[in-house]
């Protein structure tokens, strides 16, 4: 079938190679990078952007190519991070680490000069209903340059003490930046430990990317954490960018009438007096925005194992009726299906936490996707569950190198919804799904930006989701099923455990398609 509802006479019959008709590089270059980024305030204002890219046909899209891949790469090399940004930098004298990693959308996100291996986050929450807590975050890191000082991202709280390698360190704060000057400068390649003890309640913040609460959110029955892209710093000091992923230990103490869910595997539960401490280990490297700590008056914990051997554990808030949760029983089959397409499931465990409140959205928090009552009872729930499950491969294991490439997460996860429909209901159901998605793009095109060109205050524009998914479907029609799924599995196998930008997917598509 063809996706083009606009005036078009070009065929999209599978050719088996992107080289056909001169499309070798053009397909993804245009469908993903699009034309020059637009400026509008979605959804409160309309755009006058010409609908030159309205047709999703490959050839039509190529004819309206506005910004070449070479130009985009040149722009990114001037302002955006790459894998090299985390490499060791040779310097003879200690200098301050950079207060930002140069992300093309959010240049001040993250910090330079070191690489974190492990966070140990201990939270002693005396009052769940206000989230009043004492926190101790211990960070094990390696200096990638000789450091006279370095920065962490941290919002709110009173800092009660701060040490580096056990010695008191001086510090200053400026907005989200916590600048730390160790008593003894850090040598290039030195491993060091930073401990920050802090107290208070998390400061409620609004994301820079979308006007909703982010990070640690307190509600009248407990709290939850949903941090994409910039909320993690409101409950622990962190190098807050996906380029610096690390292992985590969560030690969360709450009054015993409450229960806790968090990323990873629950290793220990200890009750002392009227409090209970939960210890979760997330041993696989994780981006800070994917962390979650969720507290309510009680969880029903349901466990199973997928056919491929992946342990599944779900934390369902006790207040939620069972019949609203039935679709989560599909998770083991989803994990097995995506394993067959992409490669082995990358982490120790999977599952969902469903909170008894409106969380605003669902999020693929690593190993434990988070949902709220706002997701339940909707016709789209099954697709949402599949979407978050597929993110464990694309977004969590294969992670972003730059936030402008978020379509690599969301476009693939959105298309994975269609793949799940195809697997469970057949090819005709996929065709219907694609037509529906195209209809959505058609009806609301004035709100869309090209998948590879989101804006800082509109990161989650539908262009990175639905348009990105249609670009992938178009790629599938062009190269055929065997090559398309080989591209996806090769892309995953090549970059698992790594950070990527759009050019990495383009390179794999070119390599595999010949």
N, C-alpha and C positions, 0 to 999 in steps of 0.2 A: 504494500500500500504506500501511498505518498502522503506526507503531512501537509503538503502545500495547498492551502485553501485560497491563497491569492492567485493572481494570474501567473500561470507557469505551465510550461510544456516539457519540462525535463524529467527524464526517467530516473527512478531511484532503485532500479533493479540491482541486486548484489553483483559486484564486479570481482570481489575477492582481493582487491588490492587498492590502496589509496592512490597508487600511481595513475590509475585510470582517469582519463579526461583531465589530467593535470591537477588532480585534487590531493596529491600526496600530502602537502603541508596545509593546503587551504582549508580543508574541512574544519579542523578544530581551531585553527588560527582565527577564523572568522566567527564561527558559531559560539566560541567561548570568549574571545577577546572583543568581538563586536566593533562598533565604531567608537568615536570619542565619547568618554563618559559624559552623562548629562547631569544637570543640576536642578533638582526639584525636591520638594518636601513631601514625599509620599507619606500618607495617602491624602494629604490635605490640599494639594495643588496638582493640576494637570500639567503635562508636558506638551510642548509643541514639536517634539522630536519627530522628524519625518519617519514614515513607516517603511523606509527602504528595506529594513531587515525583517519586515512582517512575515515574509515568506520564509519558511524554515528549510526550503529546498537548498541543497548544497550549492548547486550552480548559481542560483539566484543570490544566495548569500555571498558567494565569492565575488560576484559582479558588483556588490555594494560594499566591498571591503574598504574600511575607512582608515583604520590604524593597523599597520603591519606588525607582525610578531617581532620583527627586528627592532622597531621603535619601542614596543612595549618592554622588550628585554633591556634596551638601553636605558629607558626610564627607571626600570627596576634596579639596574645595577648601580644607579646613582643614589637611590634612596631606600631600597628594600633589603631585607636580610637574605642570606643564603646559608647553605651548609657551612661555608667557610667562616661565617661570622662567629661560630662556636669553636673554631679551631684555636690552637695555642698561638698566642702572639708573643714574639720575641721582643723583650725590652730589658735594658740593663738596670734602670732605676725605677723604683716603685712610682706608679702614677695612679690617679683615680680611675676606677672603672666607669664606663659610660652609663649614664642614667637613662638607658633606653637602648633597644636593639635595632632601631632604624626601620621598623616595619613600615611598609609604604602607606598604610592607612593609619596606623597608630604608632608613630615613631618613638614615643616614650614608654610603650609597653615593654616590660622586661628590663634587664640590666646586663651590662657587659662586664667582662673581666674574670668570670668564674663559671663553672659548670656544676650544677647540683646533682649529687647522686642519691640523696635520701632526705626526706622530711619525716621527723617524728613529731606529731602534733598531739599534745595532751590538753584536753579541754575539761575543766572541772566546772560544771554548770550547776550553780546553786539554785537558780530560779529559772525553770524552763519557760515559763510564761513571759518573762522579760528577756530571756537569754543572757542573764547576767552570769559572767564566767571569769575564771582565771585560766589563762592559757600559757602553755610553755611549748614553744616550737623550737626544735633542735634541727639544725640544717648541716648536713655533711656535704662539703663541696671541694672542688679543686680549682686553684687559681690558674686561669689561662693567660695571665700576664702578671708581672710583679705589681702588687696592689698596695698603694698607700691608703686607699679607702675604697669602699664598694657600696652599692645601693641594693635595697630590697624594696618591693612594693608593699605598702601597708597602710591601711585606712583606719582611723579612729583608735580607740583604746588608749589607756595610760600605759606607758612602758615602765615596768617596775624594776627591771634589771636587764642588762645586755652584756654578754661576754663573747669574746672570740678566743678560741683555744683555752678557755677557762679563765682568761684575764679580762677584767672590766674594760669595755671599749667605750669611747665617746661616740655620741650620735647626735644628729640633728634631723628635723622633719620639715618638709616643704610639700604640702599637699599630700599626694600619694607616695612621694619619695622619702624613704628612710635611708639616710646616708650614715654609714658606719665607718669609724676610723679606729682600726685595731691598735692596741698598745704597741705591738711590734708589726711592722709591715710584712706582708705576705709575699713569699718568693714565687717566682714562676714555677708552676707544677706542684706547689705545696698543697697538701690536703689540709683542710681546716674545718673547725666546727664552730658554728654560731648558735648561741642560745638566747632567745628573746622571751622574757616573762612579761606578761601583760594582763590587764584586767579591765572590766567594764562590760558593756553590751555592744554587739556589733552595730555599727552605724549603717542605717539603711541607705543604700545608694541606688541611683538610677543608671542603667547602662548608657555608655556613650553611643552604643550602636542602635538602640531601640528604647523608647521611653517607657520602660517597665522596671520594677524592682529587680535587683540582681544580687548575687552573693547569698549570704545568710539572711533568710527571711523568717521573721517570727510571726506566727498566727495564733489564734486564740486556743489552739489545741497542741501547740508545739512549735517546731521550726523545721525548715528544709533549706538545702543549699542547691542553687541552680545558677551557675556562674559565667556562662558564655556571654561575651568574651572576657569580661573584666571584673568579675565579682569576687574571685577567690581572695583578693587582698583585704576584704572586709572582715575576714575571720582568722587569717594567719599571715605572717610575713613571708613573702614568696618572690621568686623570680618569675613574673607573671607573663610568660609568653610560651607558646607551644614549642619553640626551638629548644627550650631547656626542660626536658621531661625527667622525671625522677621516680623512684620507689617511695612508698608512703607507709607509715604506721599511724593509725588513729587510735588514741586512748581517750575514750569519752566517758566521763563520770556524770551520772544523772541521779536524781531522786528515784528510788526503786519503783515508784508507780509509773515511771516512763520507760520506754525502750528505744534502742538506737539501731539504725541501719547505716552502713557506710560502704565505700568501695572495698573490694577484695574479699578475703576470707576471714570470717569470725574465728579468731584463734583462742580467745579466752573471755569468760564472763565471770566477774568476781563481785560478790556482794559483801559489803562491810557496813554494818549498822543499817542506816536507812538510805544508803546509796549503792548503786551498782556501776561497775566499770566494764565497758566493752572494749576489747582490743581487736582491731581489724588490721590485717596485713595485705597491702596491695603491692606485690613484689615486682610486677611488671612496670616499666617506665610509663608515666602518666603525665599528660599536660595538666597544668593547674586548673584550667577551666572545667576539667572533667571530674574534679573531686566533688564528693557530696557527703554530707553528714545529716541524717534525717531523724527527727525525734518526735514521737507522739506517745499517747497514753498506752498503746499496745499494738503489736503487729501479730498477725497470723502469718507464720513462716511456713511456706510450702516448698518442698524440695523434690527434685526428680533428676534424672540423668538422660541426656539425649542419646540417640542411637550411636553417635560417634564418640560417646564417652564424656561429654562436657557436663559437669555438674551444674544444675539449675537451682537457684534458691530465690524465692520471691518473698518480699516483705509487703504484705497487704494490711493497711490500717484496719484495725478491728471494726471500726464504725462503718466500713463499706460493705454493702450486701454482696454475698457470694455471686449472685447471678450477674452482677456487673463486671465480674472479673474472669468470666469463662474464656474469653479470647486469649488471655495470657497463657492458657494451656497449649497454645500453638507455638510457643517459643522454642521448645526442643526441636520441633520439626523445622522451624525457620533456621535455627543454627545449623542443623544438618544440611539443609538445602543450600545455604550460603557457603558452607564448607565445600560442597560439591562444585560450586561455581568458582569461588575465589581462592580457596586453600584452607588449611587447617585453622580452626578457631584459635586466636592468638593468646588467650588469657586463661587463668586458672579456673574461672567460674563465670557464670552469667546469670542474669535474672533482672527483675524489676522491683522497684519500690513504688507503691501507689499510696500517696498521701491523702488524708481526709480533708483536703482543702483545695482550692483553685490555685494551681502552681503557675498559671499563665501559659505554660507550654509544656511539652515533653522535651527531655534532653537525654542524649546518649552518654550520660555519666558512666565512666569506664567500669565495666563488669556489672553495673547496677543502674540501668536506665531509670530515670525518674518520670513519673506521671502524676497527674492530679485528678480531682473529680471533674475538672473541665474536659478531660479527655474521654471520660466514661460515657457510655450510652450513645456515642456518635457513630454514624455509618463508617466513618474513616478510621475507627479505632484499630481494626486489624492491620490496615496499611501503616498506621503510626507505629504499631508494635514492630512490624517488619522493618520500617525505616530505621528505628533506633537500634535494632539488632544488627543491621547491615553496617551501621556506623562503627561497630567494634573493629571491623576490618579497615574501612575507609573513613578516616577522621581520627580514630583512636590509635590504631597500630600504624597505619600509614598516615602521618600527621602533617598538618600545615607547616610550611616554612614562612608563609606570609598571609596575613588575614585577607588580603585581596583575592586570594585563591580559594576562598571558602566554598566555591562551587564544586571543587574537588571532593569535598565532604558531602554537600547537600545535593548536588546534581546526581551523584552516584547513588546516594541513599534514596532519593526520590525515584530514580529509575528502578532501584531494587524493589520498591513497592510493586511496580508493574511486573517485574520478574516473578515475584511471589504470586501475584494474581495469575500469571501465565502458568506457573507450576501447578497451582491448585484448581484452576478453572478452565485452562486451555487457551490456545492461541487466539480464538475469537474474543475472549475476555480481555486479553492484552490489547488487541486492536481497539476495542471499545474504550479501554482505559486511555490509550494514546489519543484517541479522538477527543475524549473529555478533557484531557490535559491541554491539548491544542486549543480547544474551544475556550478554556480559561485564559490562555495566553492571548487569543484573539480578542476576547471581550474586554480584557483589561490591559492591553498592550501599552497604553500610555503610562502605566505605572511601572513598567519593567525597565531595568537596565540590563545590558549584556551580562551573561553569567560571570565573566572574568573582570567586570568593572563595577563592583559595588562601591558605594560611598561610605565614608566613615560613620555618618549618622543614619545610614540605611543599609547596614551590613546584611540583614536578612530579607532583602528585597526578593520578591518572588522570582525574579530573573535567575537567581543562583539555584533555585529549586526546579521549577517547572521548565524554564527554558534550558537549563543545564541538562535535565532529563531528556528533553526532546533532541538535543544535540547528540546525546549518546544513542538514542534510538535511530537517529539519522545515520550515525556512524555504523550501527549494526546493519541497517538496510544496505548501506554502501558496500561493506566488506563481507557480509554474510555471517551467519551465526557462528560457525567454527572459528573464524578469525576474530570476530568480536569478543567471544568469551576467552579466547587465547590472549587477547590484548588485556582484558581485565585481570586474568589470573597472573599473567606475566608482570603487569604493573604492580600487583600486590606482592608477588614473590620478590621482585627487584627492590621494592622500597619498604617492605615490612620493617618496622622498628626505626624508620627514618622519617625525615621531613621532606616534603615535596613542594614544588610549584608547578604551574600548568605546563611549562615546557617539558617537565619530566614525563607527563602523560603523553604529550605529543611525540616525544622521542620513542616511547614504547610503541605507540600506534604505528609510527613509521617503520620501526624495526620489524614488528610482527607482521604487518601487512605487506611488507616487501616493497 
